[in-house]
Amino acid sequence: MSAMIPWLRKEAPFPPIEAALDEPNGLLAAGGELTPERLLEAYSRGIFPWYSDGQPVLWWSPDPRTVLFVDEFKVPRSLRKVAAQHRFDIRVDTAFREVIERCAEPRSRERRTWITPTMIDAYTALHRQGHAHCVEAWDKDRLVGGLYGVAVGRVFFGESMFARKGDASKVALVHLVAILRRMDVPFIDCQQETEHLARFGARPIGRNEFAERLSRLVHSTLPALAWKDAARAEPLP
C-alpha cells in the first residue's frame, strides 16, 4: 500500500516535517497556494515547494538536507583569480524578475523547468516585500549570470542560479557568501546535494539537525545592514 500525503487547503497548517515520506525523499504535502505568506511559513519550518508545470504545488523537506556553511566555503584557485580580476559588474537586487526568468529557462537537454510562471510571480512578490534577493553578474549592459533565494532571519535559502558566460554564476556565489558573512548569516540552505555545490564545500546534515539550527536562526534579527550595503563587501579574504 502506497504512503499518502495530506492535501493542503487554503489555510491548513503544514504537517510536521518528520511526517515527510522516505520515498520520494522528503515529500511532505500537496496543494495550497504560493502566496508570500505561505512561502515564508514554509521556509521558516524547513519546507520548500518543488513541482513541475501542470502538477499541484508539492512541498518538500528531505533528509538529509544539504547546506553550505559560510565558514566552510571553498573557492577554487582558478575561480579566486577570476573574481579578483573583476570581469563582471556584480549587482544586488536590481533585476530580480529577470534573474528568476533566466533561471527558469530549460537547460540544454531539458524540455521542462520546475520554476513555473506561478512560482516566478510568487517569488517576485516575495522580493517586493524584501524577503527574496538576487545577486547578478553583468557584462556591461548584459545580464550574464546570477542566483536568487529567500532570506528569513539569519538563514539564506538558495533556489537557483544561471550562467550565460563562463564563471558568471560562480562569481555571483562568491559575492553572495561575502554578503552573508558580513551580515552574520552562517549558512545557505542548498536543499539537495549536487556535485557542483559539493565542490564549494556544501555538505549534507540530518533533517533534525537542520531543523534545530533553523529554529534558532529564522527568528533572529539581522544587523541593521541592508543587502545592497552588504554587497559592497570584498568577495575574497
Sequence and secondary structure as in RCSB ss.txt:
>XXXX:A:sequence
MSAMIPWLRKEAPFPPIEAALDEPNGLLAAGGELTPERLLEAYSRGIFPWYSDGQPVLWWSPDPRTVLFVDEFKV
PRSLRKVAAQHRFDIRVDTAFREVIERCAEPRSRERRTWITPTMIDAYTALHRQGHAHCVEAWDKDRLVGGLYGV
AVGRVFFGESMFARKGDASKVALVHLVAILRRMDVPFIDCQQETEHLARFGARPIGRNEFAERLSRLVHSTLPAL
AWKDAARAEPLP
>XXXX:A:secstr
      EE TT     GGGS TTTTTEEEEE    HHHHHHHHHTT EE   TTS  EEE  SSEEEEEGGG   
 HHHHHHHHTT SEEEESSSHHHHHHHHHS  TT S  SS HHHHHHHHHHHHTT EEEEEEEETTEEEEEEEEE
EETTEEEEEEEEESSTTHHHHHHHHHHHHHHHTT  EEEEES  HHHHTTT EEE HHHHHHHHHHHTT    S 
 HHHHTTS S  
